[in-house]
Amino acid sequence: MANGFPKDPFDAVLLVSFGGPEGSDDVLPFLKNVTRGRDIPDERLYEVGQHYFHFDGVSPINGQNRQFLAALRAELPAHGIHLPVYWGNRNWDPFLVDTLRTMRADGKRCALAFFTSAYSSYSGCRQYRENIAAALTDVGEGVPVVERLGPYFNHSGFVGPFVDATSDAVRGLSESDRSAARLVFTTHSIPQSMADGSGPATGLPGGAYVQQHRWVAGFVSAQVAAATGIDLPWDLVYQSRSGAPHIPWLEPDIDTHLRDLARDGCTAAVVVPIGFVSDHMEVLWDLDTQARATAAEVGLPMVRVATPGVDPRMVAMVGELIRERLDAVPVEGRARLGDLGASPNRCASGCCPNPRVPIPAVAGDSDSVP
């Protein structure tokens, strides 16, 4: 028995993502959903939304999730998993609450949730779980239990595509550019206080969020050096900050860092977006548009590495994670990597707390949601 259910209680898989607008008329309502409860005026949201308007109001994330959903449905039978796969977003259609209503109508009792967020943090884990809990409450009686699959930042299915894509980028550098090039690993900046409280308590600055990213950066760098014979130094930087200026967020910002690299004689920057599972808006705008413009301004050649997206290894990873849970196989017995390989396939009690709420907002962290 687990969580009051017999072995193999799961009868559905739920893909959970952030969501994004799919037209100019969607942008402001979408941003209101994202910032609900913060009393941000429409004028400010309109300013924030300019990068969406640059792409005609269409975020690529929903299209990418449709591709991933189709690939996952085709992949799971190879793992002996014959469960329907549903999809719900936190901030845009298909909304979690609507998906959960459909699941209830379909008679589903217990679902395993895969988040399109690989690392431990409030915004990348617990906030997803809070949104699920709120949607379950809204749906009411008869709603299925939802359990999440654990962090997967150190799974070969996630890390392997970065290794290969970065190796290809390094091989593509000219001899002159290689002479003083650097790998620039980037992820979403979050408030320092949120980072410090991420994951199980560690007492180290940046908490699990920074540790996990530094592990991935170090692992990818070492594997690239082994594959190419070119051992480049690396940095971990941050992007997409959106908070008030007086609140400390993780730094350095990628644009500032690119300027510093050019000043110090760097000959090329290979930008590796390890914080992201697909080429969504934070990649297309913050890296391909804004950071690339900064690099061009300071005369620094820049190559941006692809994210995993629907790489077959990434899709197969989800099947492996589900199989782990169904079979109660220890994580150590699967294709995890390195000293941080013993990631739980459930959230530890009290991990990644809401920095605005002193008591964890979701009960039963080590079991189910809610």
N, C-alpha and C positions, 0 to 999 in steps of 0.2 A: 504494500500500500504506500502511496505517496500523496500527501496533501488531501487525504481522505478519499482518493480515487484508487481503483485497482491499477495494476501494471498496464501500460499502454492505454491510458484513458483518453488520449488526444484524438480528436476526430476532425481537426482542421488546422491549417497553417494560416497565419495572418502576417502579411507584409505591411509594416508600419513605416511611414515616411513623413517628411515635413510638409510636402505639398507646395504648389506654386501657381501663380496666375497663368491663364492660357489666352489672354487677350487684354487690351488696354483697359477695358471696362472692369476687369477683375482686379487690377493692381491695388487700388485704394481699399476695396473691401478685404482683399487678402492681407494687406499690411495692418488693417484694423484687427483682424483675427490674430495675427502674430503678436501685436502689442496690446491686446485686450487687458484692461485694468490699469494701464499706465498713464491714461489721460494725455496722450500725445495728440496735439492738434492736427487737423487734416492738412494744413499747410506744410507742416514738418514732414508728415508721411508722404506728401506729394514730392517733396524734395528727395526723400530717401528712395522713392520709387523711380527716380530718373534712370537708373541702370536697367530697370525692367522696360521702361518706355523706349530705351535705346534698341531693344530687341522686339519692338512692337507689342510690348506687354506680355510676351510669352516666355515663361521660364522653361528650360529644357527638362526640369526634373520629372514632370509627370510623364512625358514621352519616354524618358529613360526608365521609369518605373514600369511602364507598360511592357517595354522590351524585357526587362528583368523578370516580370511576372510570367510572361510567356515562356521564357527560357527555364524558369524554375519549375513551372508545371510540366515541361517536357523532361526535366532532369530527375525529378523525385522518384519516378518508378524505377530508375536504375539503382536506387538505394533501397528498394523494397518498400517505398513509402507511397501509399495510394490514398492520399488525403487531399481534399479540395483546398485550393489556395485562394484566399481573399486578400483584398488590398484596402487599407484605410489610411487617410492622411490626417495629420494634426490640424492643419490650417486651411485646407482647400479640398474641393471635391476630387475624389470620393472621401467624404468626412468619416472619421472613425465611428461616430454615432450611427450614421446610416448603414455602414458596413456591418456593425454589430447587430442592428435590427434585422438585416438580411440573414446573418448567421443564426440568429434566434429563430427566424421564420423557417430556416432550413433544418432546424432541430439540432444544431451543434451545441455540445455541452462543454468542451474544453479545447482551447486552441493554443498552439505554440506561436509566439510572436517573434519575428525577425525584424530588428530595427536597422534602418539604413544609416547607422551611426556606430562606428567601430570601437570607440573609446569610452572610458569612464569619466563622466562629469555630470553635473546637474542637468545642463541643457541637452546633453547627448544621451542621457539615460533616464534619470528620475523624472524629468519633465515629460518625457514620452509616457512614462508610467502614470504620472498624474493625469495626463490627458486621457489615457485609456480608462483610468478609474472614474474620471468625470463622465466619460461617455457611457460606461457601464451603468452608472447611477442614473443617467438620463434615460437609458433604455428600460431599466427597471427589471421587474420580475421575469425570470426565465432566461436572462442573459447568460452567455457562456462564460466560464472562467477563462482568463487569459494569463498565460505564463510566458515570460520572455526568455529567449535564448541569450546567453551571456555575451560579454565583450569578445570580439574576434580580431582585434588589432594584430595579434601575434599568430594568427593562423596562416599557413602557407598559401591558402586560397586567396587571401587578401594581400599578403606581402609579396608573394611570388610575381604577380603581374608588375608591381613596382620595380622589382629587381630587373626583370627583363626589359621593361621600357626604359629604365634609367641606363642600363648597359648599352642599349641601342643608341640612346642620346649621346652618351660619352664617346662611343665609337665614331659617331658622326661629327665630332668636333675636329676642326683642322688642327694640325700639329701646333700652329702658333697659338690657337685658342686654348689648347690643352696645357700650355706652359704654366699658366697660373689660374686655371679655372677652379670653380668651387661648386659643390653640390649645395643647393639651398632647399632644405626641406621646410615645407610650410603647412600650417594648419590654422583653423579658426581661432582667433584670440577670444578669450573669455576673461571675466574679472578675476584678478589675482586671488580674491577671497574664495571664489568658486573653485578655482584650480586647487588651492591649498586644501580644500575639503573634499576633493574628488576621490572616489574609490574608498577602500578601507584606510583607516588612519595610518599615515606613514611618518608624520613628523617632518617630512622633507618639503622644501619650498616647491610649490607647483603640484604637490600631491600626485596621485596616480596619473592624472591627465598628462602632465609634463613628463613623468617617468616613462609612460607608455610610448609617447611620441619619440622620446630620445632613444628608447630601445629600438623602435622601428627604424629610425634614421641610422643608428649605428649598424644594425643588421643589414639594411639595404646597402649602405656604403661598403661594408666588408665584402658582401656578395658581389657587388659590382666590380670591386678591385680584383677579386679572384677571377671573375669572368672575363675581364678586359685587360688585366695587367696594368691598369691605370688607377692609381690610388689617389683620389682627390680629397682634399679636406672638405669638411661639411659644417653647416650651421643649421640650427632650428630657429625659424622665424614665424611670425604670426601675421594674420590678415583679417580683413572684414570686421574690424572693431566697429561697434555701433552704440557704445555707452556714453554716458555723460563724461566730459573731459576731466572732472575732478576725481573720478573713480579709477583707481589703478587697474589696468588690464595687462595681460601678458604682452611682453615686448621682447625683441625689437619688431617693429612693423616692417613688412617686406619692402616697401618703397624706400624707407629710410635706409634699410640694409643694402639695397641695390646701389644707392648713392654712395654709401660708405665703401662698398666693394670697388666701385669704379675709381673712387679717390685713392684707394690703397693699391691700385695696380692690377686688380683682377682682370683676366682676359676673357672670361665667359662665365655665365651663371646658368647652371642646369637646375631648373626649378622643379621640385618634386612635391606635388600636393598630397602628401601622405594623410592629411586629415579628412580626405573626401573619398567617397566610394564611386562617384561618377562626376562627369564634367558638367555640373549644374551651374547656377548663376554665380556662385562665389568663385568658380574657376573661370567662367567665360568673361566676367566683368573684372573682378579684382586682379586676376592674373593675366588673362589674354588681352585685356583692354588696358586697365590702369597700370599694372606693373610693367607690361611690355612698353607702354608709352614712357614710363620712367626710365627703363633701361635704354630705350632709344635716345632719350634726352641726354643721358650721361655717356652715351657711346659704349654701352656694355652689351655685347652679344648675349642673348638670352634664349634658351631652349626650354619649353615647358613639356614635362613628361605627362603622358596620359594616365588617367585614373583607371581602376579595374573595370568599372562598368559591367558589361555582360561577358567579361572574360570567362571561358568555361570553368576555370579553376575557382573563380569567385562564386559562380552558380553552384558548382559541386560542393563547395564549402558549406552552403546552407543545408544541403542534403546530409552532409556528415554531422553537422551540429544537431540536426533533428534526430538523426539515427542515434547519436550519443544519448540524447534525452530519452528516447523510446526504449533503448536497451540498458539505460543506467550504466553506460560504460564510462569509466574515469576519463577525464580530459587528457591525462597523461598518456593514455593509450591511443590518442589520435595524432593528427599531423600538426600539433602545436610546435612552437619554436622557442628555444632559448630559455634563459633563467626565469623569464616571466611567463613561462608556458603553462603554469598551473592555474590559468584563469578559471574562475568558477563558471559553470553553465547556468547558475542562478545568481541573482543579485544578493550580496551579503547584507545582513541586517544593518540598517543605518548608513549604508554607503551613499555617497553623492547627495548629501542633504540639500534641501532648498535653502539657499543662503538668506532668504527673507523670512523663513519659518523655522524657529528653533527646534521644533519637534518634527520628525519625519512625517511627511504628508501622506504617505501611502503605507498602509499596514501590511504585515506579512512579507517583508522584503525577501526573505530567503525561501518563500514558498510561491505565492501567487499574487495576482493583481485583480481586485484589491485584496 
